[in-house]
Amino acid sequence: MTSQLNVDTIVDKAGSGGTNVKIANTSTYVSDGGATTQNTVQGIAKCWINFEGDGTIATSDSFNVSGITDNTTGDYQIAINNDMSNANYSVTGSGTHDAGSYTCYLAIDHDVPPTTSTVDVNAMNSGDSSRIDAELLCATLHGDLA
């Protein structure tokens, strides 16, 4: 027998709001059309960063990132705060350089494979595929946390 809970607000026992409400990693949600279900935890980004990649490296905002290292021109290492369960996660990135005049893309560094705790990314000029120090870079990781 299934049951349904209809509420306006979920709060923790202390009444302080939803900050302590937890869902299990088996929790699912129903698609917009109602035809399929998806695992809620699997679909959540596990790590992301928005940073300035030219001059002094500066993180504008991030989640689950413990730091970023400027290895050389257009080559950055993102340190993941809470490790991934394996190195087979997905990295998506984008960016811009020279006051937004030119686009660039962020690629996983093919010389330094991802690990569970770091990923090296390269900012690549979309015009000639050379590495560049980009003005604004963003990266998102999807996968399983350890």
ABEGO torsion letter per residue (X at the ends): XBBBBBBABBBBAAGAEAAABBBBAABBBBBAAGABBBBAAAABBABBBBBBABEBBBBABBBGBAEBBBABBGBBBBBBABBBABAABBBBBBBBBGGGABBBBBBBBAABBBBAABBBBBBBBAAAGBBBBBABBBBBBBEBBX
